[in-house]
Amino acid sequence: MKWTPFPYTTDHSFDTAKLRRDWAHLHAGDCEPLPDSTEVLGAWLLFHRGDFHQAVEAGLAAGPAGITVANKAACVHANYLEPREKLRLERFMEAAERAQTQTAADPNNPNAWYLQAYALGRYSQGISVAKALAQGIGTRVKSALERSIALQPRHADAHIALASFHAEVIDKVGSLIGGMTYGASKETGLALYRKALELNPGSAIAMIEYANGLVMLEGDERLDEATHLYQRAADTKPMDALERLEVELAKAELAS
C-alpha cells in the first residue's frame, strides 16, 4: 500500500553534516544517542527529511541498531499522515511488536520501551482508551514508560506520554477508578507535563499535549492557558519534518 507522502517542502540542504550538527536539538525529546553506523544515520536522515516510509525500510535493513528509527518513523507517519484507520492501527501494532522484541534483546534501551508504549498508546486511542484499558494495554503502556524514564531520566517525550496516560485514564474512567485501578493521578500527570517542558522547553508537542492534558484534568477553567500553549507551539520554528508536523497540528487546532 502506498504511504501518504510528507505534504510540505523538504529541506534538501538537510544532509548528514547538518544532522550531526543539529542532533542534540532534534533529539532533545528522546535522548537518542548519535549512531555510529552510517546506515542507521542515513535512516535517521530520511526520517528528519520526512521520508518516513524510506526511513522505515532503511532502519529495518540496518538490523537491530536500526529498529528505533524504523519504529519512530512508522509511528510518526501513522499518527500524522496515514488517513486509513485500519492501516494506522496495523502500523502502530507492528511497531509495538518490534519494540517489544527490541526490549527483550536490549532491555536497557530507553527508546525501545518508549516506542513500545507510544505505539500502544496511539493504538489505544484508535480503538478507544476504555476498550484498551479493559484489554490490559494501559498497564503495559504505563510500565513501559516508567521503565523508559528510569533508564533515561531526561527523556522528555516519555514524560509527556506518561503524563498523557494519567490524563487520558482520568478523563475516560474518572479519578477514583483511574487511581485505584490504574494508578492514575491528576497531580502526577500535571507534574510530568511540567517536567517535560522543563527538560525540553522548545518542544511544540510538549506544549500541545500539556494543553490537552490541562483541559482533560482541570476542565474549561484552564482553556485560556491551553490556548496560549497552542499558540506558543504554532509559533515554534520547526527544524525537521516531525517538528513541522507538530507546528501544523497546533495551527490546525487553533483554526478549528
C-alpha positions as CSV (number, residue, x, y, z in Angstrom):
1,M,0.0,0.0,0.0
2,K,1.3,3.4,-1.0
3,W,2.3,5.6,2.0
4,T,0.9,9.1,2.1
5,P,3.9,11.4,1.4
6,F,5.1,14.2,3.6
7,P,3.0,17.1,2.3
8,Y,5.4,20.0,2.9
9,T,8.5,21.2,1.1
10,T,11.6,19.2,2.1
11,D,14.8,21.0,3.0
12,H,17.2,19.4,0.5
13,S,20.2,21.1,2.3
14,F,19.4,18.8,5.2
15,D,22.4,16.5,4.9
16,T,24.4,14.2,7.2
17,A,26.7,17.1,8.3
18,K,23.7,19.2,9.3
19,L,22.1,16.2,11.0
20,R,25.2,15.7,13.1
21,R,25.4,19.4,14.0
22,D,21.7,19.6,15.0
23,W,21.4,16.2,16.6
24,A,21.3,17.4,20.2
25,H,18.4,19.7,19.4
26,L,16.5,17.3,17.2
27,H,16.8,14.5,19.9
28,A,16.3,16.6,23.0
29,G,13.0,14.9,23.5
30,D,14.1,11.3,23.2
31,C,17.8,11.4,24.1
32,E,18.6,9.0,21.3
33,P,22.4,8.9,21.0
34,L,24.1,9.8,17.7
35,P,24.5,6.4,15.9
36,D,27.9,5.1,15.0
37,S,26.5,3.2,12.0
38,T,26.5,5.0,8.6
39,E,23.4,3.0,7.6
40,V,21.5,3.9,10.8
41,L,22.5,7.6,10.5
42,G,21.2,7.5,6.9
43,A,17.9,6.2,8.1
44,W,17.6,9.0,10.6
45,L,18.4,11.5,7.8
46,L,15.4,10.1,5.9
47,F,13.3,10.4,9.0
48,H,14.2,14.0,9.6
49,R,13.6,14.9,6.0
50,G,10.1,13.5,6.1
51,D,10.8,10.4,4.0
52,F,9.1,8.2,6.6
53,H,8.5,5.1,4.5
54,Q,12.1,5.0,3.3
55,A,13.3,5.6,6.9
56,V,11.3,2.5,8.0
57,E,12.8,0.4,5.2
58,A,16.4,1.7,5.8
59,G,16.1,1.2,9.5
60,L,14.9,-2.4,9.2
61,A,17.6,-3.1,6.6
62,A,20.2,-1.8,9.1
63,G,19.5,-4.6,11.6
64,P,18.9,-4.3,15.3
65,A,20.6,-0.9,15.5
66,G,18.0,0.5,13.1
67,I,14.8,-0.7,14.9
68,T,14.4,2.5,16.8
69,V,14.4,4.8,13.8
70,A,12.2,2.3,11.9
71,N,9.6,2.3,14.7
72,K,9.7,6.1,15.2
73,A,9.2,6.7,11.5
74,A,6.3,4.2,11.3
75,C,4.6,5.8,14.4
76,V,5.1,9.4,13.2
77,H,3.7,8.6,9.8
78,A,0.7,6.6,11.2
79,N,0.0,9.4,13.7
80,Y,0.2,12.4,11.5
81,L,-0.2,11.3,7.8
82,E,-2.0,8.0,7.4
83,P,-5.7,8.6,6.7
84,R,-6.7,5.0,6.6
85,E,-7.6,3.9,10.1
86,K,-7.1,0.2,9.5
87,L,-3.5,0.8,8.3
88,R,-2.8,3.3,11.1
89,L,-3.7,0.6,13.7
90,E,-1.8,-2.1,11.9
91,R,1.4,0.0,11.8
92,F,1.1,1.0,15.4
93,M,0.8,-2.6,16.4
94,E,3.6,-3.7,14.1
95,A,5.9,-1.1,15.7
96,A,4.8,-2.1,19.2
97,E,5.6,-5.7,18.5
98,R,9.0,-4.8,17.0
99,A,9.7,-2.7,20.1
100,Q,8.7,-5.5,22.4
101,T,11.2,-7.8,20.7
102,Q,13.8,-5.0,21.0
103,T,13.2,-4.6,24.8
104,A,13.8,-8.3,25.2
105,A,17.1,-8.2,23.3
106,D,18.2,-4.8,24.6
107,P,16.4,-4.2,27.9
108,N,18.4,-1.1,28.8
109,N,17.4,0.8,25.7
110,P,15.0,3.6,26.9
111,N,13.7,4.3,23.4
112,A,12.7,0.6,22.9
113,W,10.5,0.9,26.0
114,Y,9.3,4.4,25.0
115,L,8.3,3.5,21.4
116,Q,6.6,0.3,22.6
117,A,4.5,2.5,24.9
118,Y,3.9,5.2,22.3
119,A,2.7,2.8,19.6
120,L,0.4,1.0,22.1
121,G,-0.9,4.3,23.4
122,R,-1.8,5.6,19.9
123,Y,-3.3,2.2,19.1
124,S,-5.4,2.6,22.3
125,Q,-6.7,6.0,21.2
126,G,-7.7,4.4,17.9
127,I,-9.7,1.6,19.4
128,S,-10.9,3.8,22.4
129,V,-9.0,4.2,25.6
130,A,-11.7,2.5,27.6
131,K,-11.5,-0.6,25.4
132,A,-7.7,-0.6,25.6
133,L,-7.8,-0.4,29.4
134,A,-10.1,-3.3,29.5
135,Q,-7.6,-5.3,27.4
136,G,-4.8,-4.5,29.8
137,I,-2.9,-2.3,27.3
138,G,-2.9,0.6,29.7
139,T,-0.9,-1.2,32.3
140,R,1.7,-2.2,29.6
141,V,1.9,1.5,28.5
142,K,2.4,2.8,32.0
143,S,5.0,0.2,32.9
144,A,7.0,0.7,29.7
145,L,7.1,4.5,30.1
146,E,8.1,4.2,33.7
147,R,10.9,1.9,32.7
148,S,12.0,4.3,29.9
149,I,12.2,7.2,32.4
150,A,14.1,5.1,35.0
151,L,16.7,4.3,32.3
152,Q,16.8,7.9,31.0
153,P,15.5,10.5,33.5
154,R,15.9,13.3,30.9
155,H,13.6,11.6,28.4
156,A,11.1,14.4,27.9
157,D,9.0,12.5,25.4
158,A,8.4,9.7,27.8
159,H,7.4,12.2,30.5
160,I,4.9,13.7,28.1
161,A,3.5,10.3,27.2
162,L,3.2,9.2,30.8
163,A,1.5,12.4,31.7
164,S,-1.0,11.8,28.9
165,F,-1.6,8.3,30.2
166,H,-2.6,9.8,33.6
167,A,-4.8,12.4,31.9
168,E,-6.5,10.0,29.4
169,V,-7.3,7.5,32.1
170,I,-8.8,10.1,34.5
171,D,-10.7,11.7,31.6
172,K,-12.2,8.3,30.5
173,V,-12.9,6.5,33.7
174,G,-12.7,9.2,36.4
175,S,-10.1,9.9,39.1
176,L,-11.4,7.4,41.7
177,I,-11.4,4.3,39.4
178,G,-8.4,5.6,37.5
179,G,-6.5,6.0,40.7
180,M,-7.5,2.7,42.3
181,T,-7.3,0.5,39.2
182,Y,-4.6,2.1,37.1
183,G,-2.6,4.3,39.4
184,A,-3.6,7.4,37.6
185,S,-3.3,10.8,39.4
186,K,-4.1,14.3,38.3
187,E,-1.2,15.7,40.4
188,T,1.3,13.3,38.9
189,G,0.1,13.9,35.4
190,L,0.4,17.7,35.7
191,A,3.9,17.4,37.3
192,L,5.0,15.1,34.5
193,Y,3.8,17.7,31.9
194,R,5.7,20.4,33.7
195,K,8.8,18.3,33.9
196,A,8.7,17.5,30.2
197,L,8.7,21.2,29.3
198,E,11.5,21.8,31.8
199,L,13.6,19.1,30.0
200,N,12.7,20.3,26.5
201,P,11.3,23.8,26.7
202,G,11.1,24.4,23.0
203,S,9.1,21.3,22.2
204,A,5.9,22.0,20.3
205,I,4.4,18.6,21.1
206,A,5.1,19.0,24.8
207,M,3.1,22.3,24.7
208,I,0.3,20.7,22.7
209,E,0.0,17.7,24.9
210,Y,0.2,19.8,28.1
211,A,-2.6,21.9,26.7
212,N,-4.8,18.9,26.1
213,G,-3.9,17.5,29.5
214,L,-4.9,20.7,31.3
215,V,-8.4,20.6,29.8
216,M,-8.8,16.9,30.4
217,L,-7.7,17.2,34.0
218,E,-9.0,20.6,35.1
219,G,-11.7,21.5,32.6
220,D,-12.6,24.7,30.8
221,E,-11.2,26.9,33.5
222,R,-7.7,26.2,32.1
223,L,-8.8,26.8,28.5
224,D,-7.1,30.1,28.2
225,E,-3.8,28.7,29.3
226,A,-4.3,25.8,27.0
227,T,-4.9,28.1,24.1
228,H,-1.8,30.1,25.0
229,L,0.3,26.8,24.9
230,Y,-1.2,26.0,21.5
231,Q,-0.2,29.5,20.2
232,R,3.3,29.0,21.5
233,A,3.5,25.7,19.7
234,A,2.2,27.2,16.5
235,D,4.8,29.9,16.7
236,T,7.7,27.5,17.1
237,K,10.2,27.4,14.2
238,P,10.4,23.8,13.0
239,M,13.9,22.3,12.3
240,D,12.8,19.0,10.7
241,A,9.8,17.2,9.3
242,L,8.5,16.0,12.7
243,E,8.6,19.4,14.2
244,R,6.8,20.8,11.1
245,L,4.0,18.3,11.6
246,E,3.7,19.3,15.2
247,V,3.6,23.0,14.4
248,E,0.9,22.4,11.7
249,L,-1.1,20.4,14.2
250,A,-1.1,23.3,16.6
251,K,-2.1,25.7,13.8
252,A,-5.0,23.5,12.7
253,E,-6.3,23.2,16.3
254,L,-6.2,27.0,16.7
255,A,-8.1,27.4,13.5
256,S,-10.8,24.9,14.3
